[in-house]
């Protein structure tokens, strides 16, 4: 259960005009602009849901995920994930959490994938038996058998992403954050990853929060969509409701683009 | 505790696989050591009376310095860690149920050990083949050898803690390069990397021995050569303990402060 109430987060960004003169000027007086990344963000996600968290670039998606992961702390507002405040109780909170940041890697670059997995096993103190079960299940579902002994740097993007997802689930987290997990993947890998996420949710009741720009991901996976723009929650509903709002016979992709335009984001 | 050990192990194994780098380092260090020995030998022949330490102690210093270079060379910064802060990849480390500083310290120790271990033994063997008095000989008494080992561990801790201090600073600065360059220059002079500290003028030597840089290679290398003995030896090891504690405490505090105001860059 995730409860976020009235969360605000502002970044201070340094700005200056182009050119040498302005560069020198900025040495003495710096101009900052306050960028509100999240404004009065409030939502509740019950256990076992797959939620699509969508919005244009810079809308505040990653900020939300980082707040929920305990990496960032907000300026104001409260947040409880299964009774813990993520940034206050970071270590206890993240023990029950699996994260995949699609644009980064959590695998050790130069060593075989299985070594990274064993490191994670010890970091999360996964009992040996449970580790074996999970590893076996993940290897089957994500088709990892041939990849485990390969160093991460030798894997293709699709292969690596499957390993990344497996490494986020070795400790049976109750909650899974996927930040653009299908970015850059080919059709086959995308389908495989989607199928797996559904399976994981069905079998283990894992709550999944998915941020993505791929509306087919959303169509295939999410029973509920949170649409945000400029740091505000604009819409909370099912994909069917989003399509209904846009009217006509638009695909989810077109409906979302239409909504972006309509909300001016 | 087990997770820190596994972390140590994986970093050690990851480091041990760079054979070409080890081989290249090995030959460089042997040539460098030979060159230094030749220079000091020439100077010794001219003015033996002006040497603050005997040729045997000096040879031990030089060969051990070359053998363990990767253990304590400050310019071998923890690049992975600094880059992870600069690019924001550190976000992943923060989603682990571990203390970030502890994780970093273990990684830094393992990285240095893996680089150092591959090279140390061959250089020591080669150094031992050089004829007396310019070859490597074991000169400490058994009792002193214990202190040497303790001091070597402390040196490693001081070097890693200093290095992590710079990593933690990366949270507060756009780029820590300036701090790194100044630190390396200071460590070269005040740490006894260019010339052993006894060769420095009295005042500068006393000052250098008090700095954190003086608590790095200077102590174990001189203990091994038998140049540092008695009360002075215990005082130097005491200072190592002091600096290890201070640097760890400051680095830890800087990291905590950095994490409180962190904004993870990019995506």
Interface residues (C-beta under 8 A of the other chain):
Chain A: X11 X62 X66 X69 X70 X71 X72 X73 X90 X91 X92 X94 X95 X97 X99 X101 X103 X104 X105 X106 X108 X110 X111 X115 X116 X118 X119 X122 X123 X124 X125 X179
Chain B: X2 X3 X5 X6 X7 X10 X13 X14 X17 X88 X89 X91 X92 X94 X95 X96 X97 X98 X99 X260 X262 X263 X264 X266 X267
